[in-house]
């Protein structure tokens, strides 16, 4: 199983995540929850955040967890 397939299995569409830290000026605040919409072909996890944002997570740079 490659990295992207593994991420798609670990973070399926509809699962919930919580952001701990993202180093981006457009990032939602720490503690913001969201719903995974898809994992793209380079392994970014796209999320619809509960605050209305829709910024993707980078598994190498961002801190988050599945809830």
Phi and psi in degrees as a GROMACS rama.xvg file:
@    title "Ramachandran Plot"
@    xaxis  label "Phi"
@    yaxis  label "Psi"
@TYPE xy
-83.7949  173.251  UNK-2
-59.0338  -44.5572  UNK-3
-66.2403  -42.55  UNK-4
-61.8685  -40.1913  UNK-5
-61.4048  -45.6414  UNK-6
-63.6024  -39.2051  UNK-7
-64.254  -33.3571  UNK-8
-74.0477  -40.1115  UNK-9
-74.1553  -30.4727  UNK-10
-128.353  68.7093  UNK-11
-68.6907  157.401  UNK-12
-52.7163  131.175  UNK-13
97.0101  -14.371  UNK-14
-74.0353  156.55  UNK-15
-100.907  142.706  UNK-16
-131.29  160.793  UNK-17
-127.846  136.198  UNK-18
-86.0798  131.257  UNK-19
-99.4824  -45.0826  UNK-20
-161.731  137.687  UNK-21
-141.119  124.934  UNK-22
-87.9427  76.3907  UNK-23
-151.76  134.534  UNK-24
-63.4622  -23.5926  UNK-25
-94.2283  3.69415  UNK-26
-66.1763  144.074  UNK-27
-65.2468  159.08  UNK-28
-63.2964  151.509  UNK-29
-54.8054  140.219  UNK-30
94.0644  -9.48574  UNK-31
-68.6566  136.25  UNK-32
-101.23  157.279  UNK-33
-158.972  174.672  UNK-34
-117.116  128.643  UNK-35
-68.0124  131.203  UNK-36
-103.682  -30.3194  UNK-37
-178.264  163.586  UNK-38
-115.679  122.752  UNK-39
-80.4128  178.29  UNK-40
-70.6914  -11.7989  UNK-41
-104.242  5.28079  UNK-42
90.4942  13.9409  UNK-43
-81.7993  139.517  UNK-44
-99.0677  112.847  UNK-45
-86.1175  132.532  UNK-46
-132.477  136.644  UNK-47
-92.884  106.082  UNK-48
-76.882  148.465  UNK-49
-64.0009  -15.4245  UNK-50
-90.1261  4.98451  UNK-51
99.9204  -9.85634  UNK-52
-76.7776  159.926  UNK-53
-140.349  63.5786  UNK-54
-100.604  138.753  UNK-55
-80.0093  150.008  UNK-56
-92.5856  138.441  UNK-57
-103.664  115.275  UNK-58
-64.7746  -20.7774  UNK-59
-85.8722  -25.3644  UNK-60
-112.61  -29.1565  UNK-61
-99.1456  152.235  UNK-62
-108.449  122.952  UNK-63
-160.121  169.256  UNK-64
-147.486  157.038  UNK-65
-82.6179  140.654  UNK-66
